Amino acid sequence: MNNPLIVDLFVEDRAHEEFLKPLIARIAREEGVSVSLRVRSARGGHGRAIAEYELYQTLLAKGLLGETLPALMIVAIDGNCSTITEKRAKIQKATKPCFCGFIVIACPDPHVERWYLADPDSFYDVVGCTPMVAKRKCVRDYYKNLLISAVKKAGHPITLGGVEFAPDLAAKMDLYRAGRDNPSLKAFVGELRGRFKQACKM
C-alpha cells in the first residue's frame, strides 16, 4: 500500500488515547501497514465519545467534512463492569448502517488502566515495580489507583498517574501474555490485526 491507511479514533479520555495510539501504531507496523491516525474524541467520558462518534458519522455521510473517508474507525469505551457484549452493542447501535464495516471496537474490561497492567513482566521492565493485580475487580478507580500506587512505589513522581508510561508499555508489552490475562485486550488486538491483514490484501 502506497498511501497510509486513515484511522479515526474515538476514546473516553487521555488514558485511552495515550495507550491506544502507540498500540495501534505497533500493531500496524507488525502487520506491515502504514497508518495515519486522527484522534476525533479524547475527553469527556464515554457519553461524549459516543455523541461525537454519532455526529461525525452524520457529517461524514453528508459530505460536510471535506476530508478523506477513513478506512477504519476505532471506538473505545470502558466496560465499567458491564458485559463486553452490552458495551459492543451500545457502539454498534450508535453506528450508521453505511459505516458498519468500518468500525473496530475496544472495550477495556473493566477500565483501560487494567490494560496498562495486563503484562506484569513488561510493566516491571518499564516502571520498575510489579503490582499485585486482581483478576477482575469491579470497583471504581481500583485499577487507576493501583497504577498510581505502582508508579509511586517504583520511586517515580506522580505526574500523570501512570499515563506517561503508556507509549513504553504499549511498545514493550507481550501481547500474547497480556491477552491471555485480559480477554478484552486480546479481542481488540485480534480484531485490529485482522483488519490490517485485510488492508494489506487490497
Phi, psi and omega in degrees: 000128180277315181271142179294150177284124180276124182236122177262137186239127176240119183224168183284317190201184184296324180300320176294310185301311186292333178274317186287324180303307179290330178293316178298316180298320180296312182296321177300314179300315181296333180263004177072030182247134174269129182236150170241110187264127178244116179277118185261329179210128183215014181214152170102005176088178187291329179298316179290321179301316180293318181298317180289327176296316179295315180296318180301315180298319179299312180294321180294317181295329180273357180070028185267356183267338180063033182235162176294137178297132179290151174280328179218149171236119180258124181242124184235121172224145180296150176293326179051039176070009168274172177283152178300324179300317180295316181292318178298320180297324179296317179290319180296324178295327181278357183265127177294143182309324183289346181248007184302327181278000184259345192267147169233129186254134174240123178231081179306129184248121353273340180219158187298331179299336176295327177292323177302327187261007191292335179237094185304325182296311180289330177298318178297317180299323183275314188263326180098021181206145176249105181286149174274106188256124175289146184302309179207106183244112182267067176234129182304132177068008180301309183286329176297314179292325178295320177296313179299316181299319181293319178297316180295316181297328180282355176092014179269150174291145179276101180252300181243019176068026180101342180299330181297342179269358185305312181301318181289323179294316180296327181284321188267340186304136171280104188292331176294311181296317180294321179291326177295326180281327184226101184301330180292325176290317178302317181296317180294312181300316180297316180295317181293319177302316180300318180293319179293323177297319178298319181297325180295335183273349183278000000 
